[in-house]
Amino acid sequence: MPWTLYEKLWDAHVVAEAGDKALLYIDRHLLHEVSTPQSFQALREDGLQVRRPDTQLAVADHSVPTHDRGGAIADPQAAAQIALLERNCAHFGIEYLALAGEDQGIVHVIGPEQGFTLPGITLVCGDSHTSTHGAFGALAFGVGASECGTVMATQTLWQAKARTLRVTFTGKLQPGVSAKDMALAFVGIVGASGATGYAVEYAGEAVEALSMEGRMTVCNMTIEAGARTGLVAPDAKTFAYVHGRSRAPRGLAWEQAVAAWRALPSDADAKFDREIVIDASEIAPQVTFGTSPDQVMPIGGSLPGGDKLAKAMRYMDVHAGDLIEGLGIDHAFIGSCTNGRIEDLRSAAAVIRGGHVAPGVRALVVPGSMRVKAQAEAEGLDTLFTQAGFEWREPGCSLCVAMNDDRLPPGARCASTSNRNFEGRQGVGARTHLMSPAMVAAAAIAGRIVDVREVLV
């Protein structure tokens, strides 16, 4: 019987079935400081231990400061959260990546770069953007605090099987158009809840051409369309990325793993419950104009109207019929688990070309991990950014979530590479326009939203 990639991953991890749910074996669990305090407390109250500490990996990312890292954390709540994660990990025997260590970073960045994320595994985390790891052909999804505790205690979770949706990107991307534009275009087409109940598999020429960083960006944004899981079939590019990573298999184990991973892609005649085809060559740089990621448009368009958008348009202080291009910004943010990887920083740096951040604009570059930061500094990107007027920060979630020191004031308008533009996401009253790293860099230099394709000519 022909199977999809999702069906193969699901079937390989079923321990038991009851009704419309299955008990899945969970191979890996990533932990951070925000979603786990209740999980650990539940373990204590029930007198339970972590069943397999070797499959758990913890790091602080949401609340960490991105400057003055060497001193005490000023925010007492953030300091308490991080200290509690450290104590819980020490008590239950879970490896914790220290704030000052060379492996620290955003949970969805450090997993792949260390080879903790592998094709064919099940991986969960108390964060909805766990879909990121599906870029490797892993069944990865976000879970709640109680489920984090269940995974730690039992290594299993009861789950309902999703339907399958294949999104095929035909053709090739235009110069200046990236994986972030593909992701936003898909979310705009299907809607914020249009993929709810589905496991999404991305396929087609444009997906195959993406780097692993680009595939992670696409899978990361899957949750913004309502689906918990985004997948890309593992291929030679996947294996090359994973090979030699510090936690990846080695020697004979590597050869055996690759042999198994080659059988994961969907069978040629596999049937999906739903199919969507998008011509990648028709995608222009995307910019969100509202307060949901699906309120997005091509850079050359004029803003839509209608009663359904009225509240979002008021919050964003934009008006139907106006052009999105040319809209002035106050802040620019390059970072997050969506676009804080080395390829993202390179693409943003390539746009600067001796320019300088526009007067009145504050621009931050926040690497996704210490390893990304070190790589960028080895390539001289930090110098390029700082000479152009950008602030060069320490790794963390930063302005993606504003649970740390990095927050925007009310009314501030930000060009951002993050994944959500909800009301107050970057600070109370702040206005967020999602776009690619290259588009954010171009906006920072121009002081307004511009078409990066014209900058690159």
C-alpha positions as CSV (number, residue, x, y, z in Angstrom):
1,M,0.0,0.0,0.0
2,P,1.5,3.4,-1.0
3,W,2.0,5.7,2.0
4,T,2.8,9.3,2.5
5,L,5.8,10.4,4.6
6,Y,3.5,11.4,7.5
7,E,1.8,8.0,7.4
8,K,5.2,6.2,7.5
9,L,6.4,8.3,10.5
10,W,3.1,7.8,12.3
11,D,3.0,4.0,11.8
12,A,6.6,3.6,12.9
13,H,5.8,5.1,16.3
14,V,2.4,3.6,17.2
15,V,2.6,1.8,20.5
16,A,-1.1,1.2,21.0
17,E,-4.4,2.3,19.5
18,A,-7.8,3.2,21.1
19,G,-10.7,4.6,19.2
20,D,-9.5,7.4,17.0
21,K,-6.3,7.9,18.8
22,A,-2.9,6.2,19.0
23,L,-0.2,6.1,21.7
24,L,2.9,7.4,20.0
25,Y,6.5,6.7,21.1
26,I,8.3,10.1,21.4
27,D,12.0,9.9,20.5
28,R,13.1,13.4,21.5
29,H,11.9,16.3,23.7
30,L,13.2,19.8,23.6
31,L,12.5,21.9,26.7
32,H,12.7,25.7,27.5
33,E,12.0,27.8,30.5
34,V,8.5,29.0,29.7
35,S,6.4,25.9,29.1
36,T,8.0,23.4,31.6
37,P,7.7,24.7,35.2
38,Q,4.2,23.2,35.5
39,S,5.5,20.0,33.9
40,F,8.3,19.5,36.4
41,Q,5.9,20.4,39.3
42,A,3.5,17.7,38.1
43,L,6.3,15.1,38.1
44,R,7.2,16.1,41.7
45,E,3.6,16.0,42.9
46,D,3.1,12.5,41.4
47,G,6.5,11.2,42.6
48,L,7.6,10.5,39.1
49,Q,11.1,10.5,37.4
50,V,12.1,11.3,33.9
51,R,12.0,7.9,32.0
52,R,14.8,8.6,29.5
53,P,16.8,11.8,30.4
54,D,19.1,11.1,27.5
55,T,16.3,12.0,25.1
56,Q,15.6,15.3,26.7
57,L,17.5,18.6,26.0
58,A,16.9,21.9,27.7
59,V,17.8,25.5,26.9
60,A,16.5,28.9,27.9
61,D,15.5,31.2,25.0
62,H,12.2,33.1,25.4
63,S,13.1,35.1,28.4
64,V,16.8,35.6,28.0
65,P,18.4,39.0,27.6
66,T,20.2,39.7,24.3
67,H,22.6,42.3,25.8
68,D,24.7,42.6,28.9
69,R,24.7,38.8,29.0
70,G,27.5,38.6,31.5
71,G,25.7,40.2,34.4
72,A,22.6,39.4,36.5
73,I,19.3,39.2,34.6
74,A,17.5,42.5,35.3
75,D,14.0,41.2,34.8
76,P,13.1,39.3,38.1
77,Q,10.5,37.1,36.4
78,A,12.9,36.1,33.5
79,A,15.7,35.5,36.0
80,A,13.4,33.3,38.1
81,Q,12.2,31.3,35.1
82,I,15.7,30.6,33.9
83,A,17.0,29.7,37.3
84,L,14.0,27.3,37.8
85,L,14.8,25.5,34.5
86,E,18.4,25.1,35.6
87,R,17.3,23.6,39.0
88,N,14.7,21.3,37.5
89,C,17.1,20.0,34.9
90,A,19.7,19.3,37.6
91,H,17.2,17.6,39.8
92,F,15.8,15.3,37.1
93,G,19.1,14.6,35.3
94,I,18.3,16.5,32.1
95,E,21.1,18.1,30.1
96,Y,20.8,21.9,30.2
97,L,22.7,24.2,27.7
98,A,24.0,27.0,29.9
99,L,23.2,30.6,29.0
100,A,26.9,31.4,28.7
101,G,27.8,28.2,26.8
102,E,28.7,27.9,23.2
103,D,25.7,25.7,22.4
104,Q,23.0,28.1,23.8
105,G,20.3,29.5,21.5
106,I,16.7,29.3,20.4
107,V,15.3,25.8,21.0
108,H,14.3,25.4,17.3
109,V,17.8,26.5,16.1
110,I,20.0,24.5,18.4
111,G,18.2,21.2,17.8
112,P,19.0,20.9,14.1
113,E,22.4,22.5,14.3
114,Q,23.6,19.9,16.9
115,G,22.1,16.9,15.2
116,F,19.6,16.4,18.0
117,T,16.9,16.7,15.3
118,L,17.1,13.7,12.9
119,P,15.0,12.4,10.0
120,G,12.5,9.7,11.0
121,I,12.1,10.6,14.6
122,T,9.2,12.0,16.7
123,L,10.1,15.2,18.4
124,V,8.0,17.4,20.6
125,C,8.5,20.7,22.5
126,G,6.3,23.0,24.5
127,D,6.2,25.5,21.7
128,S,4.0,25.6,18.6
129,H,6.9,26.3,16.2
130,T,8.2,22.8,16.8
131,S,6.9,22.2,13.3
132,T,10.3,23.6,12.3
133,H,12.0,20.2,12.7
134,G,9.7,18.6,10.1
135,A,12.1,20.1,7.6
136,F,14.3,17.0,8.3
137,G,11.5,14.5,7.7
138,A,10.8,14.3,11.5
139,L,7.3,14.1,12.9
140,A,7.6,17.2,15.1
141,F,4.8,19.1,16.8
142,G,4.2,21.5,19.7
143,V,2.6,20.3,22.9
144,G,1.2,21.8,26.1
145,A,2.8,21.8,29.5
146,S,0.9,18.8,30.8
147,E,2.0,16.8,27.7
148,C,5.7,17.9,28.3
149,G,5.4,16.2,31.7
150,T,3.7,13.1,30.2
151,V,6.6,12.7,27.7
152,M,9.2,13.1,30.4
153,A,7.5,10.4,32.5
154,T,6.3,7.9,29.9
155,Q,8.1,8.8,26.6
156,T,4.7,8.5,24.9
157,L,1.7,10.7,24.0
158,W,-1.9,9.9,22.9
159,Q,-2.5,11.7,19.6
160,A,-5.2,11.8,16.9
161,K,-4.0,11.1,13.4
162,A,-4.1,14.1,11.1
163,R,-5.3,14.2,7.5
164,T,-2.6,14.8,4.9
165,L,-2.2,17.9,2.8
166,R,0.5,18.2,0.1
167,V,1.6,21.7,-0.9
168,T,3.6,21.6,-4.2
169,F,5.6,24.7,-5.1
170,T,6.2,24.4,-8.9
171,G,8.8,26.4,-10.8
172,K,11.7,28.5,-9.4
173,L,11.7,31.6,-7.1
174,Q,12.6,35.0,-8.5
175,P,15.8,36.6,-7.3
176,G,15.1,38.4,-4.0
177,V,12.3,36.0,-3.1
178,S,12.9,33.5,-0.3
179,A,11.5,30.7,1.8
180,K,9.8,33.3,4.1
181,D,7.9,34.6,1.1
182,M,6.9,31.0,0.2
183,A,5.6,30.4,3.7
184,L,3.7,33.7,3.9
185,A,2.2,33.2,0.5
186,F,1.0,29.7,1.5
187,V,-0.5,31.1,4.8
188,G,-2.2,33.9,2.8
189,I,-3.7,31.4,0.4
190,V,-5.0,28.8,2.8
191,G,-5.8,31.1,5.8
192,A,-4.8,31.1,9.4
193,S,-6.9,28.0,10.1
194,G,-7.1,26.6,6.6
195,A,-4.7,23.7,7.3
196,T,-6.1,22.8,10.8
197,G,-6.3,19.1,11.2
198,Y,-3.8,18.4,8.5
199,A,-0.2,17.4,8.4
200,V,1.3,19.4,5.6
201,E,4.0,18.0,3.3
202,Y,5.9,20.6,1.2
203,A,7.1,19.3,-2.2
204,G,8.0,20.5,-5.6
205,E,11.0,22.0,-7.5
206,A,11.1,25.2,-5.4
207,V,11.1,23.2,-2.1
208,E,13.8,20.8,-3.3
209,A,15.9,23.8,-4.3
210,L,15.7,25.3,-0.8
211,S,18.6,25.0,1.6
212,M,17.9,23.2,4.9
213,E,17.6,26.7,6.5
214,G,15.0,27.6,4.0
215,R,13.1,24.4,4.5
216,M,13.1,25.1,8.3
217,T,11.6,28.5,7.7
218,V,8.8,27.0,5.6
219,C,8.0,24.3,8.1
220,N,8.3,26.8,11.0
221,M,5.4,28.9,9.6
222,T,3.2,25.9,9.1
223,I,1.5,26.5,12.5
224,E,0.4,29.9,11.2
225,A,-1.9,28.1,8.8
226,G,-3.3,26.0,11.6
227,A,-1.4,22.7,11.1
228,R,0.8,21.4,13.9
229,T,3.1,19.5,11.5
230,G,5.0,20.6,8.4
231,L,7.2,18.1,6.6
232,V,9.8,18.0,3.8
233,A,11.0,14.6,2.6
234,P,14.7,14.0,3.6
235,D,17.1,13.9,0.7
236,A,20.8,14.1,0.0
237,K,20.8,17.8,1.1
238,T,19.3,16.7,4.4
239,F,21.9,14.0,5.0
240,A,24.7,16.4,4.1
241,Y,23.4,18.9,6.7
242,V,23.1,16.3,9.5
243,H,26.4,14.5,8.8
244,G,29.1,15.3,11.3
245,R,26.8,17.2,13.7
246,S,27.8,16.6,17.3
247,R,24.7,14.5,18.3
248,A,24.2,12.8,15.0
249,P,24.9,9.1,14.5
250,R,28.5,8.2,13.5
251,G,30.2,5.3,11.7
252,L,28.1,2.2,11.1
253,A,25.2,3.8,12.9
254,W,25.3,6.7,10.4
255,E,25.2,4.3,7.4
256,Q,22.3,2.3,8.9
257,A,20.4,5.5,9.7
258,V,20.8,6.9,6.1
259,A,19.6,3.6,4.7
260,A,16.5,3.9,6.8
261,W,15.9,7.6,6.0
262,R,16.0,6.9,2.3
263,A,12.8,4.9,2.6
264,L,10.9,7.8,4.3
265,P,9.8,10.0,1.3
266,S,6.1,9.6,0.3
267,D,5.6,6.8,-2.3
268,A,5.1,8.0,-5.8
269,D,1.5,6.9,-5.9
270,A,0.6,7.9,-2.3
271,K,-2.7,9.6,-1.9
272,F,-3.1,12.9,0.0
273,D,-6.4,14.0,1.5
274,R,-5.9,17.4,-0.1
275,E,-3.5,19.0,-2.6
276,I,-2.5,22.6,-3.2
277,V,-0.3,23.7,-6.0
278,I,1.5,27.1,-5.9
279,D,3.6,28.5,-8.8
280,A,6.8,29.7,-7.0
281,S,7.8,31.8,-9.9
282,E,4.7,34.0,-9.4
283,I,5.5,34.7,-5.7
284,A,6.6,38.3,-5.0
285,P,8.2,39.5,-1.7
286,Q,5.4,39.2,0.9
287,V,4.5,41.7,3.7
288,T,1.8,41.4,6.3
289,F,-0.4,44.4,6.8
290,G,-2.7,43.2,9.6
291,T,-2.6,41.3,12.9
292,S,-2.6,37.8,11.6
293,P,0.0,36.1,9.4
294,D,-2.6,35.4,6.8
295,Q,-3.3,39.1,6.4
296,V,-0.5,39.3,3.9
297,M,0.1,40.7,0.4
298,P,2.7,41.1,-2.3
299,I,4.9,44.2,-1.9
300,G,3.4,45.8,-5.0
301,G,-0.2,45.6,-3.9
302,S,-2.6,48.1,-2.3
303,L,-4.2,47.4,1.0
304,P,-7.6,45.6,1.0
305,G,-10.6,46.7,2.9
306,G,-13.8,45.3,4.3
307,D,-15.5,44.9,7.7
308,K,-13.6,41.7,8.6
309,L,-10.3,43.6,8.4
310,A,-11.4,46.8,10.0
311,K,-10.2,46.0,13.6
312,A,-6.8,44.9,12.3
313,M,-6.4,47.9,10.0
314,R,-7.3,50.3,12.9
315,Y,-4.7,48.6,15.2
316,M,-2.1,48.8,12.4
317,D,-3.1,52.3,11.5
318,V,-3.2,51.5,7.8
319,H,-6.0,52.2,5.3
320,A,-7.7,50.4,2.5
321,G,-6.4,51.5,-0.9
322,D,-3.0,52.7,0.4
323,L,0.2,51.0,-0.9
324,I,2.1,48.8,1.5
325,E,5.3,49.9,-0.3
326,G,6.6,53.1,1.1
327,L,5.1,52.7,4.6
328,G,7.5,54.2,7.1
329,I,9.0,52.0,9.9
330,D,10.5,52.8,13.3
331,H,12.2,49.5,14.1
332,A,13.7,46.6,12.2
333,F,14.2,43.1,13.7
334,I,16.2,40.3,12.1
335,G,16.1,37.1,14.2
336,S,13.8,34.5,15.7
337,C,13.4,30.7,15.2
338,T,12.0,31.5,11.8
339,N,14.9,33.6,10.4
340,G,17.7,33.7,12.9
341,R,20.0,31.3,11.0
342,I,23.3,32.0,9.3
343,E,21.7,32.0,5.8
344,D,19.2,34.6,7.0
345,L,21.9,36.8,8.3
346,R,23.9,36.4,5.1
347,S,20.9,37.4,2.9
348,A,20.2,40.5,5.1
349,A,23.9,41.5,5.0
350,A,23.9,41.2,1.2
351,V,21.3,43.9,1.0
352,I,23.2,46.5,3.0
353,R,25.9,47.3,0.3
354,G,27.5,50.1,2.2
355,G,24.2,51.7,3.3
356,H,23.3,52.8,6.7
357,V,20.2,52.4,8.8
358,A,17.9,55.3,8.2
359,P,17.6,58.2,10.7
360,G,15.0,57.4,13.3
361,V,15.0,53.7,12.8
362,R,16.4,51.3,15.4
363,A,17.5,48.0,13.9
364,L,18.5,44.8,15.8
365,V,20.2,41.6,14.5
366,V,19.8,38.7,16.9
367,P,21.5,35.5,15.9
368,G,19.5,32.3,16.6
369,S,22.2,30.6,18.5
370,M,25.8,31.0,19.8
371,R,27.0,28.9,16.9
372,V,25.2,31.1,14.4
373,K,26.7,34.2,16.1
374,A,30.2,32.7,16.0
375,Q,29.8,31.8,12.3
376,A,28.5,35.2,11.4
377,E,31.4,36.9,13.3
378,A,33.9,34.6,11.5
379,E,32.5,35.8,8.2
380,G,32.6,39.5,9.3
381,L,28.9,39.9,9.2
382,D,28.8,41.5,12.7
383,T,31.1,44.2,11.5
384,L,29.1,44.8,8.4
385,F,25.9,45.1,10.4
386,T,27.3,47.4,13.1
387,Q,29.0,49.7,10.7
388,A,25.6,50.1,9.0
389,G,24.0,51.1,12.2
390,F,22.4,47.7,13.3
391,E,22.7,46.5,16.9
392,W,24.5,43.1,17.1
393,R,23.0,41.1,20.0
394,E,23.4,37.8,21.9
395,P,21.1,34.9,20.8
396,G,17.5,34.6,22.1
397,C,13.9,35.0,21.0
398,S,14.2,38.7,21.5
399,L,11.6,40.8,19.7
400,C,9.7,37.8,18.3
401,V,7.9,37.4,21.6
402,A,8.7,40.3,23.8
403,M,9.0,38.2,27.0
404,N,12.4,39.6,27.6
405,D,14.1,43.0,27.7
406,D,13.5,43.6,24.0
407,R,10.1,45.2,23.6
408,L,8.7,47.9,21.3
409,P,6.8,51.0,22.6
410,P,3.1,51.5,21.8
411,G,2.5,52.7,18.2
412,A,6.0,51.6,17.0
413,R,6.0,50.1,13.5
414,C,8.5,47.2,13.0
415,A,9.7,45.4,9.9
416,S,10.3,41.9,11.4
417,T,11.5,38.5,10.3
418,S,9.6,36.8,13.2
419,N,6.5,34.6,12.7
420,R,3.6,36.3,14.3
421,N,2.1,39.8,14.0
422,F,-0.6,39.5,16.7
423,E,-1.7,42.6,18.6
424,G,1.0,43.3,21.2
425,R,3.3,40.5,20.1
426,Q,6.4,42.8,20.1
427,G,5.1,45.0,22.8
428,V,1.8,46.6,23.9
429,G,0.4,48.6,21.0
430,A,3.3,47.8,18.7
431,R,2.7,47.1,15.0
432,T,4.5,44.3,13.3
433,H,4.9,43.7,9.5
434,L,6.3,40.2,8.8
435,M,8.7,39.8,5.9
436,S,11.9,38.1,4.8
437,P,15.4,39.0,6.3
438,A,16.4,40.7,3.0
439,M,13.2,42.8,3.0
440,V,13.8,43.8,6.6
441,A,17.3,44.9,5.9
442,A,16.1,46.9,2.9
443,A,13.4,48.5,5.0
444,A,15.9,49.4,7.7
445,I,18.2,51.2,5.2
446,A,15.3,52.9,3.4
447,G,13.4,53.8,6.6
448,R,10.2,52.4,4.9
449,I,8.9,49.2,3.4
450,V,10.5,48.7,-0.1
451,D,10.8,46.0,-2.7
452,V,14.1,44.3,-2.1
453,R,14.2,43.2,-5.8
454,E,14.8,46.8,-6.8
455,V,17.5,47.2,-4.2
456,L,19.3,44.1,-5.6
457,V,19.3,45.3,-9.2
